[in-house]
Amino acid sequence: MFNSFNSVFLFLGLFFMCLQGVQAQQLPQGFVYLDKEIPDIVYEVRYAGENNFMGKPVRGYEKSRAILSAPAAAALAKVQKELISKDYMLKLFDAYRPQKAVNHFMEWARDKNDTLRKSDFYPDVAKKDLFELGYISTRSGHSRGSTVDITLVNVEDCSEVDMGGSYDYFGEISNHYSNQITPQQKKNRELLRLIMRKYGFRSYSKEWWHYTYDAEPFPDTYFDFPVN
């Protein structure tokens, strides 16, 4: 009898643990996993790994997945469809970003001794100036769930289209209309911008890869649920 009761309690305990695990992975209403909605995008979620300006995984990115508000995801699917007709596809570096990740950026920025990836991402900018210059903010539009960081790749081999500057590079060359890039690189950036604009996304002048959906459903809410 004792063993039977123990077995029942053990089963119930495991059941509720599993149930809690499932519930923890459910997204807030109005959000979707992009790889389920647009599986043919090339995904490289940089903040889930070490290839980013901090040089380490960022807090809140528990898995290398991309989350976005449902309306923004539907619009991005239309962008992808049109790009494929032109022999291009989207590559995504970031989408929804938890506020805890932004807080992690701020902690990192205050540590003047942590310059592991300076030569790769901000060689000409003093770390203390990253906030003032608009490269890092105490709040990010990404946390509202309708902003993406993207580039173009060729359909044939998924190679990145030359945009004249790398993702998350803190410098003038990242400005959308930088004078430091070639006419072809400007044309490539403009191709992306015009198609994104067609489907309701606005660009950010300082970052050629950054786009926000105009009709974002949560314009005043900064979310903090993890990416998992």
Residue pairs with C-beta under 8 A, 6 or more apart in sequence:
24 228
25 228
27 33
27 67
27 225
28 223
28 225
30 69
30 70
30 145
30 217
30 218
31 67
31 68
31 69
31 70
31 96
31 145
32 67
32 68
32 69
32 70
32 73
33 65
33 66
33 67
34 41
34 43
34 65
34 66
34 67
34 68
34 73
34 76
34 92
34 95
35 41
35 43
35 65
35 66
37 68
37 73
37 74
37 77
38 73
38 76
38 77
38 80
38 90
40 80
40 84
40 89
41 66
41 76
41 80
41 89
41 90
41 91
41 92
42 89
42 90
42 91
42 92
42 153
42 158
43 64
43 65
43 66
43 91
43 92
44 91
44 92
44 93
45 61
45 64
45 65
45 66
45 92
45 93
45 94
45 95
45 227
46 52
46 93
46 94
46 167
46 168
47 57
47 58
47 61
47 94
47 97
47 101
48 57
48 58
48 61
48 62
48 63
48 64
48 65
48 227
49 57
49 64
50 56
50 57
52 58
52 117
52 121
52 168
53 117
53 120
53 121
53 122
53 168
53 170
54 104
54 105
54 108
54 114
54 116
54 117
55 116
55 117
56 116
58 101
58 104
58 105
59 98
59 100
59 101
59 103
59 104
60 97
60 98
60 99
60 100
60 101
60 104
60 224
60 226
60 227
61 98
61 101
61 226
61 227
62 226
62 227
62 228
63 227
63 228
65 227
65 228
66 92
66 94
66 95
66 96
66 148
66 227
67 95
67 96
67 145
67 227
68 76
68 95
68 96
68 145
68 146
68 148
69 96
69 144
69 145
69 146
69 213
69 216
69 217
69 218
70 217
71 146
71 213
71 215
71 216
71 217
72 145
72 146
72 147
72 148
72 201
72 213
72 216
75 199
75 200
75 201
75 213
76 90
76 148
76 199
76 201
78 199
79 90
79 195
79 196
79 198
79 199
79 201
80 89
80 90
82 195
82 198
82 199
83 89
83 90
83 152
83 195
84 155
87 154
87 155
87 156
88 152
88 153
88 154
88 155
88 161
88 191
89 152
89 153
89 154
89 155
89 158
90 150
90 151
90 152
90 153
91 150
91 151
91 152
91 153
91 158
91 160
92 148
92 149
92 150
93 149
93 150
93 151
93 167
93 168
93 209
94 142
94 148
94 149
95 142
95 145
95 147
95 148
95 149
96 142
96 143
96 145
96 223
96 227
97 140
97 142
97 143
97 147
98 143
98 223
98 224
98 225
98 226
98 227
99 139
99 143
99 222
99 223
99 224
100 224
100 226
102 137
102 138
102 139
102 140
102 142
102 143
105 136
106 136
106 138
108 114
109 127
109 128
109 130
109 131
109 136
112 127
112 128
115 127
118 127
121 168
121 169
121 170
122 130
122 135
122 169
122 170
122 171
123 171
124 171
125 133
125 135
125 170
125 171
130 136
130 170
131 137
131 138
133 170
134 206
135 170
135 206
139 222
140 147
140 222
141 147
141 212
142 149
143 222
143 223
143 224
144 216
144 218
144 219
144 220
144 221
144 222
144 223
145 216
145 217
145 218
145 223
146 212
146 213
146 216
146 217
146 218
147 210
147 211
147 212
147 213
147 216
148 201
148 210
148 211
149 167
149 168
149 207
149 209
149 210
149 211
150 192
150 209
150 211
151 160
151 161
151 163
151 167
151 192
151 209
152 160
152 161
152 163
152 188
152 191
152 192
153 159
153 160
153 161
154 161
161 188
162 184
162 185
162 188
163 181
163 185
163 188
163 189
163 192
163 208
163 209
164 173
164 178
164 180
164 181
164 182
164 185
164 186
164 188
164 189
164 208
165 171
165 173
165 174
165 178
165 180
165 181
165 185
165 208
167 209
168 209
172 178
172 180
173 180
173 181
174 206
174 207
174 208
174 209
175 205
175 206
175 208
176 189
176 193
176 203
176 204
176 205
176 206
176 207
176 208
177 186
177 205
178 208
181 189
189 208
192 208
193 203
196 202
196 203
196 211
197 203
200 213
200 214
200 215
201 211
201 212
201 213
201 214
202 211
202 212
202 214
203 210
203 211
204 210
204 211
204 212
